[in-house]
């Protein structure tokens, strides 16, 4: 009967105080303010993570020590994320990538090794990171030809969340790499991914021919 109690993490008063202040009205900006005051506290991060709740886990990610994010630790976080909804677990992994994994050479090297990871979230992150390098204007690694071959061979067989990140990468290659633009558009036409997707006003469709055309026009034809 008491087995669950025995395995529960005993949280500090600081962690309990923070958790009591987070509710459905808490915004991401609020979490960032709290994190700014705390700065880095990996132990507290793990206490907040143990709540199993989405918003406290977002806060936890912000105050983690990136130096402690080994592959084993990331695998554990990844496993915990699987308890969340599809959208939440993708958001948690994206948040981890943007706020921690991109900030250190060791974790960047880990992300670059995840193309064939057994973890769907880690494969997604491999591709999302490749897209991010391009859309943030950083000079991408000299791997575009390899990525395009991998996209053409594998995108239609992938899980939906990985497929989205692969498509996103192809989109940004098509926007910034003029010599491969037609190839990326052709990939979109061939797969038909997101062709019938309805997007909100002002949002760019994910269908590659439309995505690439719109984003190129924004940048080069105004």
N, C-alpha and C positions, 0 to 999 in steps of 0.2 A: 504493500500500500504506500509506503513512504519512499520507495525506490527513486521516484522523480525528485523528491526533496533532496535526497542524498547527492544527486548528480547536478542539481542547480548550482550555478555560479553565485557565490556570495559577492554582491556588488558593494563598492564603497559608497559612503554617503554622498560623495561628489557625483558619482555616476547616477545614483538614484535621484538626486536633485535635478540633474540635467534631463533625465528621462521624464521627470514629472512636468517639465516645461514644454515638452514636445507633444504636439497634438495635430489633429487633421488640418488646423489652420496655419500651421508652421510652414513658412516658405523657404525655398532654397537659400535666399538671401539671409534669412534668420540663422540658418545653420552655418553659413559662412562667417557671420558675425561672431557666433559662439566659438567657432574653430579658430578665428583670428585671435581671440582672447586666450585660448588654451595653447595655441601654437602646435607643439608636437608632444603627444603623450600616448605611446603605444599601449601601455597597460590600460589606461582609461578607454582607449579605442576598443580594445578587446572586451572590456566590460559592456560598453554600449552595443557592440556587435552581438553580444550574448543575449540581448533583448529579443532577437529574431524579428524585430520590426523594421520596416523599410526606411523611414526617416532617420531613426537613430543609427542605422547602418550607414546611411549616406554621411552623417556627421562623423561616425567612426573612421570612415575612409579618409576624411579630410585631416584627421589628426594622427594617422598612422605614421610610423617611422619607415620610410621607404627602404632604408638600409636593412630592415628586418623582413622584407618581402621576398623570401626565397621561393623557389618553385613549390616546395612542400607547403609553405604557408598559403600561397596563392591557390593551390589545389584544395586546401581546407576551406578557404573563403568561397571558392567556386562551388564546392559541394554544398555549403550553407546557402548559397544563392539559389540553388535548385528548389528550395522550399517556397520561393516567391513565384508570383505570376510571371508569365512570359515577358510582359513589358517591364516589370520591376527588376527581374534578374538581368535583362539587357541593360537597363539603366544603371544598376549597381556596377556591372562590369565596365561600362563606358565611363562612369564616374571614377572608378579605380584607375582606368587607363589614363584619363585626362589629368587627374590630380596627383597621381603617384607614379604609375609605371613609366610615363614619358619623362620623368624628372631625373632618372639615374641610368647610367650606362649599363649597369648589370640587369636592370629590369627591362630596358630596351632590348638588350640581347635575348632575354627570355621571350619577349613578345615576338621577336624575329624568328624564334625557333618553333613557333606554335602552328605553322601551316598545316601540319599533319597530326596535331594533338588529338587524343581521344575525346577531349572536352570540346563540345560545341561552342561554349563561350570563349574558350581560348583561341579556337580557329577563327571565330568572328573577330576577335581582337587583333589577330595577325593582319587580317584584311583591313579592318577599320584603321589601324595604325598606318598602313601603307597609303590609304586614302588621305588620312590626316596630314601626312608629310607633304602631300601635294596641295591640298586646299589651304593649308596655312602659309603657303608660299615658300616653305623650306625647299632647299635643293634636294630632290629625291635621290635615293641610292640608284646606282646604275643597274636596276633590275627590272626595268619596264618590259623588256622583251620577254623575260622569263614569266613575269606576272601575267602578261596577256596570254601566253601559251597555256598557263595553268588555269586562267579564267575560262578560256575556250574549251578546255578539256573537262573541267570539273563543275562549273557553276550550276548546270542543270540538275546535277545529282546531289547538291548540298542541302543541308537543313535550311529552313526559311530564314533564320536569323543570320546564318553565315552567308547565305545567298544574297541577302540585302547588302551586307558589307562588301562582298565581292563586286556586286553591281555598282555600288557607290565608288569603289576604287576605279572600276572601268570608266565611270563617268568623269572622274577628275583627271584620269589619264587623257581622256578624250578632250577635255577642256584645255589642258595646259600643254599637251604634246601634239602639235599640229600634224606631224608626220604619221601619228597613229590614230588620228581622229576618225577617219573613215572606217578603220578596223573596229574601233569601239562602237561606232554607230551600227555597223553591220552585226556585231555581237548582239546588240539590243534587238535588232530586227529579227535575228535568227531565234533567239530565246523567247522573245515576246514578253519577257518579264515586266510586269507593272504596266503593260500597255493600256489596260482598261481601268487603271487605278484613278479614282476621283480624288483630287487634292483640294485643300482649302485655298481660297483666293489669296494670291500673293506667294504661294508655295510653289516650288519647282517640282514638276512630276519626276518620278524615278525612272520612267521609261527612257532608256539611254538616248535614242534619237532626239527626243524633246529636251531632256535634261542638258545634253551637250550643246544643243543649238541655243537654248535660252541662256545658259551660263557663259557661253562664248560671246553672245551678243552683249551681255551685261559688261563684259570686260574689254572687248575689243572694238565694238561697233557703235559705241555711243559718241 
